[in-house]
Amino acid sequence: MFYHLFYPLKSYISGLNLFHYITFRAAMAAITALLISFFIGPLIIKSLQKRFIFESIRESGPDTHFNKKGTPTMGGIIILLAMILPTLLWANLTNTYIHIILIATVWMGLIGFLDDYLKSVRKLDKGLVARYKIVGQILLGLVIGGWIYFHQEFESARSITSVPFFKNYEINFGSFYVPWVILVVMASSNAVNLTDGLDGLASGLLAICAVAFGAIAYISGRVDFSNYLNIVYLPGSGELSIYASSMMGACLGFLWFNAPPAKIFMGDTGALATGAALGTLAILLKKELLLLIIGGVFVWEALSVIIQLSYFHFTKKRNGVGKRLFNMAPIHHHYELKGWKETQVVIRFWIIGILFALLSLTTFKIR
């Protein structure tokens, strides 16, 4: 909005030329997201407490989590507002990349909100049935994949993805591109949802990933930088750095209230939406494989659940009694049961997340 309102006036007021620069608008988007979080956070927390919208604690979870009972959930509303509003204020709203990423965010945000509503308000233990979540993720993948595959704007890099550590090498999925997009959206959305189990864990990791993708978006949208680093040049993709900055600011702002001991949880409203947004950023920037490194902790969390279930079913089929490889999955609970304090798990996972993000950026030169 500000871009369209002020930039055309640059010929009258030279200082308004600032609105042309993505770096300026990205910085302002991050600050705006932080301020929105700080302002609406207490209001939403009070509103949720007043309506008795609290997180239900799993009976099978660690015993230390029972003291979290009575903590409001649906805090993803804070994140969504602090991501979407700054993007609308500071981004170029005619940009197709912005259209797609906002649709992905709102789409999965609504599905997550419905799940939280059914669990916390209607008191349905399982919330939204899993297959309906999957259907929602598949439909979103179809929309994004079809939009990219058939839209003329994406013709030059329609169905490709870059391969980390290899110079000028891409995989072309061809007619399998849409199923590939569906897989990425589902995997990223569910991985973040699985990680959201400790105070501050998911929100901190999301902020780290957002910084990495913001840098990649800026580089990808500049012909000089992309040519120098031998990565796919995507005209217009630089606007995604404004969204990524909003996401970073929103997650840090939410972390103010979500830090241990948490005053609010993001719930599926935030986890499903931010996870889908992370996957969509990777899809739009042709960095789906790099997402495995940038979001390495999320991948680790998801794999721990898959391995745990697979090992349990394998041993049960073979020996008649199922065994567990980890003390508990996702993996953050495993370390809790090994004696790590919650804050130790969170901060150590953040450190690992930072290392993964730095490693992802080095892939542009280590080729």
Wavefront OBJ file of the C-alpha trace (Angstrom):
o trace
v 0.000 0.000 0.000
v 2.722 2.489 0.994
v 4.709 1.524 -2.119
v 1.774 2.398 -4.385
v 0.869 5.500 -2.384
v 4.247 7.175 -1.948
v 6.606 5.911 -4.673
v 4.712 7.607 -7.538
v 5.279 10.933 -5.725
v 9.089 10.618 -5.915
v 9.277 13.222 -8.673
v 7.809 15.778 -6.253
v 9.569 14.652 -3.070
v 12.922 13.011 -3.806
v 13.071 11.296 -0.412
v 10.125 9.100 -1.373
v 12.437 7.263 -3.775
v 13.275 5.162 -0.690
v 10.089 3.224 -1.319
v 11.641 1.847 -4.496
v 14.287 -0.021 -2.506
v 13.382 -3.517 -1.329
v 15.931 -3.340 1.490
v 14.209 -0.277 2.990
v 10.728 -1.766 2.689
v 11.899 -5.122 4.073
v 13.428 -3.437 7.130
v 10.276 -1.407 7.689
v 8.128 -4.530 7.289
v 10.127 -6.306 9.999
v 9.794 -3.344 12.369
v 6.081 -3.051 11.619
v 5.568 -6.756 12.282
v 7.328 -6.456 15.644
v 5.255 -3.439 16.660
v 1.992 -5.126 15.616
v 2.934 -8.209 17.647
v 3.741 -6.128 20.729
v 0.482 -4.174 20.411
v -2.031 -6.930 19.638
v -0.316 -9.710 21.634
v -1.636 -8.718 25.090
v -5.087 -7.975 23.640
v -5.385 -11.396 22.011
v -4.036 -13.195 25.089
v -6.640 -11.503 27.296
v -9.388 -12.255 24.784
v -8.469 -15.953 24.609
v -8.261 -16.199 28.407
v -11.664 -14.565 28.728
v -13.134 -17.154 26.368
v -11.322 -20.052 28.096
v -9.539 -21.049 24.873
v -6.745 -23.075 26.424
v -4.284 -25.667 25.130
v -5.115 -29.285 25.932
v -2.082 -31.130 27.317
v -1.417 -34.649 26.035
v -1.642 -37.313 28.723
v 1.179 -39.189 26.969
v 3.503 -36.169 26.990
v 6.301 -35.430 29.467
v 5.129 -34.880 33.049
v 6.754 -31.438 33.126
v 4.198 -30.219 30.566
v 1.202 -30.552 32.881
v 2.035 -27.203 34.481
v 1.292 -25.620 31.073
v -2.392 -26.413 31.489
v -4.476 -23.270 31.234
v -2.174 -21.542 28.735
v -4.140 -19.929 25.867
v -3.731 -21.321 22.361
v -4.574 -19.939 18.882
v -1.655 -17.520 19.281
v -1.009 -18.028 15.592
v -3.540 -15.219 15.118
v -0.819 -12.843 16.356
v 1.696 -14.256 13.887
v -0.706 -14.187 10.946
v -1.763 -10.580 11.509
v 1.846 -9.502 12.046
v 2.897 -11.274 8.830
v 0.047 -10.276 6.554
v -0.512 -6.616 7.520
v 3.127 -5.455 7.046
v 3.263 -7.313 3.726
v 0.129 -5.487 2.565
v 1.584 -2.181 3.766
v 5.111 -2.438 2.340
v 5.103 -4.895 -0.591
v 4.274 -4.307 -4.246
v 0.732 -5.663 -4.283
v 0.751 -6.211 -8.053
v 3.497 -8.829 -7.643
v 2.428 -12.426 -8.393
v 4.851 -13.874 -5.842
v 3.146 -11.836 -3.120
v -0.280 -13.026 -4.251
v 0.738 -16.677 -4.009
v 2.483 -16.468 -0.636
v -0.427 -14.571 0.937
v -2.938 -17.115 -0.371
v -0.846 -19.960 1.075
v -0.623 -18.217 4.456
v -4.322 -17.403 4.753
v -5.397 -20.804 3.365
v -3.530 -22.896 5.917
v -4.151 -20.321 8.634
v -7.906 -20.871 8.242
v -7.495 -24.654 8.336
v -5.337 -24.386 11.458
v -7.832 -21.995 13.053
v -10.658 -24.460 12.422
v -8.610 -27.242 14.016
v -7.850 -25.129 17.102
v -11.490 -24.025 17.324
v -12.775 -27.598 17.286
v -10.234 -28.668 19.934
v -10.344 -25.695 22.280
v -13.872 -24.324 21.863
v -15.943 -27.312 20.784
v -13.781 -29.625 22.969
v -13.280 -32.284 20.283
v -10.143 -34.172 21.329
v -8.786 -34.686 17.809
v -9.934 -31.342 16.431
v -10.179 -31.318 12.666
v -9.935 -34.868 11.350
v -6.452 -35.494 9.919
v -7.706 -36.421 6.462
v -9.417 -33.035 6.128
v -6.147 -31.271 6.950
v -4.440 -33.380 4.307
v -7.143 -32.530 1.772
v -6.617 -28.839 2.541
v -2.859 -29.167 2.045
v -3.314 -31.082 -1.204
v -5.728 -28.481 -2.574
v -3.303 -25.693 -1.667
v -0.489 -27.579 -3.412
v -2.694 -27.977 -6.491
v -3.423 -24.254 -6.563
v 0.213 -23.206 -6.122
v 1.616 -25.870 -8.453
v -0.977 -25.202 -11.151
v -0.492 -21.444 -10.868
v 3.266 -21.700 -11.333
v 3.132 -24.407 -14.014
v 0.559 -22.704 -16.229
v 1.206 -19.009 -15.543
v 3.207 -17.270 -18.255
v 5.213 -15.250 -15.732
v 6.960 -18.421 -14.517
v 7.682 -19.810 -17.994
v 11.475 -19.485 -17.807
v 11.765 -21.563 -14.618
v 8.392 -23.267 -14.552
v 9.003 -26.778 -13.255
v 12.631 -26.733 -12.137
v 14.316 -26.750 -8.755
v 17.924 -25.918 -7.941
v 20.265 -28.570 -6.562
v 22.495 -27.369 -3.691
v 26.289 -27.713 -4.061
v 26.027 -28.078 -7.871
v 26.761 -25.164 -10.190
v 24.065 -24.361 -12.770
v 22.328 -27.683 -12.187
v 18.571 -27.987 -11.868
v 16.068 -30.821 -11.811
v 13.129 -30.415 -14.185
v 10.064 -32.224 -12.836
v 8.024 -31.622 -15.974
v 4.479 -32.972 -15.607
v 5.345 -34.237 -12.095
v 5.858 -30.678 -10.860
v 2.412 -30.255 -9.294
v 2.694 -33.479 -7.219
v 6.135 -32.261 -6.162
v 4.665 -28.965 -4.948
v 1.950 -30.814 -3.040
v 4.609 -32.932 -1.316
v 6.664 -29.878 -0.302
v 3.635 -27.999 1.070
v 2.438 -31.002 3.069
v 5.881 -31.866 4.408
v 6.792 -28.337 5.495
v 3.396 -27.614 7.053
v 3.350 -30.836 9.063
v 7.026 -30.597 10.064
v 6.545 -27.180 11.679
v 3.381 -28.434 13.364
v 5.298 -31.367 14.878
v 8.074 -29.053 16.087
v 5.659 -26.771 17.917
v 5.864 -28.625 21.215
v 8.114 -26.509 23.447
v 7.900 -22.867 24.479
v 9.595 -20.746 21.830
v 11.008 -23.638 19.814
v 9.068 -23.326 16.558
v 8.791 -19.528 16.572
v 12.546 -19.092 17.046
v 13.400 -21.578 14.311
v 10.881 -19.975 11.937
v 12.516 -16.576 12.458
v 15.913 -18.065 11.577
v 14.537 -19.697 8.411
v 12.791 -16.450 7.432
v 16.096 -14.542 7.564
v 17.729 -17.118 5.262
v 14.866 -17.056 2.765
v 14.732 -13.267 2.879
v 18.372 -13.123 1.788
v 17.796 -15.721 -0.948
v 14.726 -13.864 -2.233
v 16.666 -10.606 -2.475
v 19.545 -12.274 -4.325
v 17.228 -14.200 -6.671
v 15.402 -11.013 -7.655
v 18.576 -9.198 -8.728
v 20.125 -10.110 -12.046
v 23.619 -8.985 -10.949
v 23.724 -10.957 -7.690
v 22.064 -14.056 -9.147
v 24.484 -14.124 -12.088
v 27.477 -13.681 -9.786
v 26.352 -16.550 -7.538
v 25.119 -18.697 -10.460
v 21.600 -19.141 -9.115
v 18.289 -18.936 -10.937
v 17.290 -15.337 -11.676
v 13.612 -14.839 -10.867
v 12.364 -11.367 -11.856
v 10.081 -9.957 -9.190
v 10.989 -12.513 -6.522
v 12.815 -9.853 -4.516
v 9.434 -8.765 -3.140
v 9.354 -12.032 -1.196
v 12.117 -10.640 1.022
v 9.513 -8.193 2.346
v 7.227 -11.082 3.245
v 10.152 -13.000 4.775
v 11.085 -9.938 6.849
v 7.484 -9.672 8.041
v 7.591 -13.350 8.956
v 10.829 -12.864 10.886
v 9.451 -9.860 12.747
v 6.155 -11.615 13.464
v 7.864 -14.708 14.864
v 10.230 -12.666 17.031
v 7.310 -10.571 18.235
v 5.349 -13.703 19.065
v 8.422 -15.117 20.812
v 8.154 -12.210 23.275
v 5.002 -13.886 24.613
v 5.881 -17.479 23.725
v 9.292 -17.569 25.441
v 9.480 -19.898 28.481
v 7.261 -19.864 30.427
v 4.893 -19.243 27.529
v 1.917 -16.935 27.987
v 0.397 -18.266 24.763
v 0.891 -21.101 22.248
v 0.685 -20.638 18.485
v -1.491 -23.726 17.991
v -2.262 -25.137 14.564
v -3.411 -21.663 13.502
v 0.203 -20.555 13.450
v 2.078 -23.822 12.918
v 0.218 -25.026 9.809
v 0.215 -21.558 8.243
v 3.881 -20.738 8.841
v 4.924 -24.236 7.787
v 3.022 -23.929 4.516
v 4.451 -20.430 4.029
v 7.983 -21.765 4.510
v 7.396 -24.465 1.913
v 5.807 -21.974 -0.493
v 8.806 -19.641 -0.169
v 11.079 -22.551 -1.121
v 8.821 -23.446 -4.077
v 8.633 -19.894 -5.410
v 12.399 -19.395 -5.081
v 13.165 -22.820 -6.649
v 14.981 -23.862 -3.478
v 12.868 -26.822 -2.365
v 15.906 -29.044 -1.836
v 17.718 -26.279 0.011
v 14.751 -26.183 2.392
v 16.012 -29.514 3.741
v 19.087 -27.649 4.989
v 17.552 -24.303 5.968
v 14.803 -26.091 7.886
v 17.096 -28.880 9.009
v 15.709 -28.959 12.554
v 12.151 -29.221 11.226
v 13.268 -32.109 9.007
v 14.946 -33.765 12.007
v 11.762 -33.435 14.059
v 9.565 -34.916 11.327
v 11.975 -37.771 10.609
v 12.094 -38.681 14.301
v 8.334 -39.268 14.251
v 8.504 -41.310 11.044
v 11.404 -43.409 12.367
v 9.700 -43.933 15.738
v 6.452 -45.145 14.162
v 8.217 -47.298 11.571
v 10.447 -48.939 14.170
v 7.493 -49.563 16.498
v 5.426 -51.235 13.767
v 8.437 -53.226 12.506
v 9.294 -54.639 15.938
v 5.649 -55.331 16.708
v 5.239 -57.283 13.482
v 8.481 -59.157 14.035
v 8.383 -59.823 17.783
v 4.757 -59.247 18.711
v 5.747 -56.333 20.957
v 6.390 -52.865 19.610
v 9.560 -51.109 20.739
v 10.515 -47.442 20.603
v 13.828 -46.206 19.276
v 13.534 -42.836 21.048
v 12.221 -42.154 24.542
v 9.502 -40.112 22.863
v 8.894 -38.439 19.519
v 9.163 -35.765 18.214
v 12.836 -35.668 19.081
v 12.633 -32.622 21.397
v 10.643 -34.747 23.869
v 13.342 -37.423 23.690
v 15.918 -34.968 25.016
v 13.519 -33.720 27.682
v 13.160 -37.264 28.987
v 16.944 -37.645 28.912
v 17.129 -34.868 31.494
v 17.557 -31.707 29.421
v 15.592 -28.717 30.694
v 13.068 -27.271 28.262
v 15.065 -24.077 27.832
v 18.203 -26.118 27.101
v 16.438 -28.050 24.339
v 15.021 -24.874 22.805
v 18.243 -22.841 22.832
v 20.372 -25.755 21.602
v 17.926 -26.419 18.774
v 18.036 -22.705 17.887
v 21.827 -22.907 17.697
v 21.577 -25.918 15.397
v 18.998 -24.018 13.322
v 21.403 -21.078 12.944
v 24.168 -23.454 11.830
v 21.845 -25.001 9.234
v 20.864 -21.546 7.946
v 24.503 -20.486 7.627
v 25.337 -23.756 5.884
v 22.532 -23.167 3.390
v 23.944 -19.770 2.440
v 27.426 -21.214 1.928
v 26.029 -23.582 -0.721
v 26.019 -20.668 -3.167
v 29.833 -20.605 -3.141
v 30.695 -24.221 -2.296
v 29.963 -25.708 -5.710
l 1 2 3 4 5 6 7 8 9 10 11 12 13 14 15 16 17 18 19 20 21 22 23 24 25 26 27 28 29 30 31 32 33 34 35 36 37 38 39 40 41 42 43 44 45 46 47 48 49 50 51 52 53 54 55 56 57 58 59 60 61 62 63 64 65 66 67 68 69 70 71 72 73 74 75 76 77 78 79 80 81 82 83 84 85 86 87 88 89 90 91 92 93 94 95 96 97 98 99 100 101 102 103 104 105 106 107 108 109 110 111 112 113 114 115 116 117 118 119 120 121 122 123 124 125 126 127 128 129 130 131 132 133 134 135 136 137 138 139 140 141 142 143 144 145 146 147 148 149 150 151 152 153 154 155 156 157 158 159 160 161 162 163 164 165 166 167 168 169 170 171 172 173 174 175 176 177 178 179 180 181 182 183 184 185 186 187 188 189 190 191 192 193 194 195 196 197 198 199 200 201 202 203 204 205 206 207 208 209 210 211 212 213 214 215 216 217 218 219 220 221 222 223 224 225 226 227 228 229 230 231 232 233 234 235 236 237 238 239 240 241 242 243 244 245 246 247 248 249 250 251 252 253 254 255 256 257 258 259 260 261 262 263 264 265 266 267 268 269 270 271 272 273 274 275 276 277 278 279 280 281 282 283 284 285 286 287 288 289 290 291 292 293 294 295 296 297 298 299 300 301 302 303 304 305 306 307 308 309 310 311 312 313 314 315 316 317 318 319 320 321 322 323 324 325 326 327 328 329 330 331 332 333 334 335 336 337 338 339 340 341 342 343 344 345 346 347 348 349 350 351 352 353 354 355 356 357 358 359 360 361 362 363 364 365 366 367
